[in-house]
Amino acid sequence: MRRTVLVGLVVALAAISVSGCDANNKSAGPAQTKAKAGGELNVLSSASTINLDPAKSQNLATSTIHLVLRSLTTWQETATEAPTVAPDLATDTGQVSDGGKRWTYTLRPGLKYADGSPILAADVKYGLERSFAAQLSGGLAYHKTLLAGGEKYQGPFDGKQLDSIQTPDDHTIVFQLNKPSGDWPWIASMPAFAPVPKKAEDIQHYGENPMASGPYQVSSLKQGSTLVLKRNPHWDRGSDPVRTAQPDTIVYTMGLEPTVINQRLIADQGKDRNAISSANVPAALLPKVLGNPSVAQRLATSPSGALSYLAINVTRPPLNNLQVRQALQYAVNKKAVQVAAGGAKIGGELATTLITPGIPGYQSYDKYPADPSGDIAKAKALLSQAGHASGVSLTLLTRNDSIHLAQAQAVQSGLTAAGINVRLKPEDSDSFYADTGASKGDYDLALLSWLPDYPSANGNIAPLFDSSQIGNGNFNASHYSNPAVDKLIAQASAETDQAAAQALWGQADRAIMDDAPVVPLLYARNAFLRGSGVANFYAPPYPPYVNMLVVGLAG
């Protein structure tokens, strides 16, 4: 899962002109016009390197690697709705048996790599097996904990195979899991499920020019400088439900500063008219973007995104008292946090749930309704009932960058008004995550944000609130443990009926908020600029990034 850094779109001016805000609201219109076939799309990137090895990738299903590689499943996505899982190389999203522990896939007929050779089930098996090798660590690893025998398997380079992946023929692949998983169809969309023919193995360099199964293949790569993608002549558009593949070539320019990227897109000159950004708009450039309607209409802002939240360490007195934790729910000035993050249009909407908008199963509710600025009287009353009428003193752990410090100070101010004295403890990112992931956290509160790796409520709930995720570098920073919630998480995780699973995750969301181990703050937004010649450019509710599979040039 993604422990995220908040977008950091802090408005530098006291007010933004109405015309700029209105233009921002309308930006999705021109950006979603139908893209034409042909041309060169340019991607301006702050990344210093690009590695297309599926075993080492943590990329989401709508990102660059999936222009070159296809997995068994993929995501069907729109600009405004929650994504759905869809078949990609496979004919469907999986046939389940054995109570959710056995998943069978059949490959579409006639699939080929860029060299014209056939894509086989054995290639998918080998691609997954190599992801277990220590030499290729770093990629998304959900399948490693679910495949039977995966805990001991070390990869195929010693000649061993993983018996829980079977290929009875060239077009069928069967997965035997160690426990039921209703999210397996989502997991099968991850990069590791891309086929890798054994004959093409190159442990050190495979990511530089992998065997392409998607609409593009690598034409040239110079790390730190440029990646050029050209068409894969053997990609079959009729077999692909999500990739539009309109540009003839896609050129990535690497190693650019985010400010430089966005300044170039604001200027909108030359090739940059046909360019997009992989970097959020920096705070210092926001007035320039939003104050100019012609630029603001080229800004794609996600409706939602990561959950920004205040983790409450429930093991430390007085926070082990439910009424004290409830007092925090009312004392926090969410409006001030929102302003510190850039306001509603850029920073994000006020959050009240753990499952975020854009994730299937999200339901809007508010367990602790209050004015956006808080309810100080109710907070003080709860503190008094808990025996702390004179207030309490707490330590708030935060990252030491200006964005998080501003939001931590907003939290501090609201709590102070309720008689809760808060001492800020700023740390660098490594120290911060070491402390929040420790078995015994030396803090009372921590300011965090979170984005799942795939669009399931499992990703919102289990990593942050399952008791097995306390300590050992995991992400249950509240040290929250409730056996009834653990049981509900296990039940929802095993449910293969998606509607039933979503209902269970909704129950878990509410059950956790009854215990008040966190204060949801914001559904954070992301914002990206495009050149005036780019079409079908948008950032959906989830994931809050531009869908690379459909971007093209305007006709």
ABEGO torsion letter per residue (X at the ends): XBBBBBAGBBBABABBBAAAAAAAAAAAAAAABBBBBEEBBBBBBABABBBABAAABABBAABAAAAABBBABBBBBBAABBBBBBBBABABAEBBBGGGABBBBBBBBGBBBAAGBBBBAAAAAAAAAAAABAAABGBBAAAAAABBGAAABAEAAAGBBBAABBBABAABBBBBBABBBAAAAAAAABAAABBBBAAABBAAAAAABBBBABABBBABBBBGBBBBBBBBAABBAAABAABAGABABBBBBBGBBAAAAAAAAAAGBEAAAABBBABBBBAAAAAAAAABAAAAAABBBBABEBBBBBBBBAABOAAABAAAAAAAAAABBAAAAAAAAGEAAAAEBBBABABBBGBBGBBBBBABBBBAAEBAAAAAAAAAAAGAAAEBBBBBBBBABAAAAAAAAAAAAAAAAAGBBBBBBBBBAAAAAAAAABABBBBABBBBBBBBABBBAAAAAAAAABAAABEGGBABAAGBBBAAAAAAAAAAAABABAAAAAAAAAAAAAAAAAAGABBBABBBBBBBBBBAABBGBBBBAOBABBBAAABBBBX
